[in-house]
Amino acid sequence: MRTWTDEEIKYLRENYNKVPMSIVAGQLGRSAQSIRSKIHNMRKKGMTFHRRTCLLYTSPSPRD
């Protein structure tokens, strides 16, 4: 079992909710299960993760 580096943890915190799991796993060279386990342990310790933000666009209503 490989120890998580500070850089890997930083990448995980910044990208976990933004990038598909398969890409995160590929970038880190770890399995999806390894990442899920690390996320679970980090959350138990109170760490938070950047969230994906969604911007809603509503078209202006037509004017008469």
C-alpha positions in Angstrom: 0.0 0.0 0.0 1.4 3.3 -1.1 1.3 6.4 1.2 -0.7 9.4 0.0 1.4 12.4 -0.8 0.5 16.0 0.0 0.2 16.7 -3.7 -2.2 13.8 -4.2 -4.4 14.9 -1.4 -4.4 18.5 -2.7 -5.4 17.2 -6.2 -8.1 15.0 -4.7 -9.6 17.9 -2.6 -9.7 20.2 -5.7 -11.0 17.7 -8.3 -13.0 15.0 -6.5 -16.4 16.6 -7.1 -15.5 18.2 -10.5 -13.7 15.4 -12.5 -15.0 11.9 -13.2 -13.7 9.2 -11.0 -12.0 7.4 -13.8 -9.9 10.5 -14.7 -9.0 11.2 -11.0 -7.9 7.5 -10.6 -5.8 7.7 -13.8 -4.2 11.0 -12.8 -3.3 9.7 -9.4 -2.4 6.1 -10.5 -4.8 4.7 -7.9 -7.9 2.5 -8.0 -11.4 4.0 -7.7 -11.8 2.0 -4.4 -8.6 3.5 -3.0 -9.8 7.0 -3.8 -13.3 6.3 -2.2 -11.6 4.9 0.9 -9.3 8.0 1.2 -12.3 10.4 0.7 -14.2 8.5 3.4 -11.3 8.8 5.9 -10.7 12.4 5.0 -14.4 13.3 5.6 -14.3 11.5 9.0 -11.4 13.9 9.9 -13.5 16.9 8.9 -11.9 17.7 5.6 -14.1 19.3 2.9 -13.9 19.3 -0.8 -14.4 21.9 -3.5 -17.8 21.6 -4.9 -18.9 21.9 -8.5 -20.8 25.0 -9.1 -23.6 25.2 -11.6 -24.7 28.4 -13.2 -28.3 28.5 -14.3 -29.1 30.6 -17.4 -32.6 31.7 -18.1 -33.3 33.4 -21.3 -34.9 36.8 -21.0 -38.6 36.8 -21.6 -39.8 38.3 -24.8 -41.1 41.8 -24.6 -44.1 43.1 -26.5 
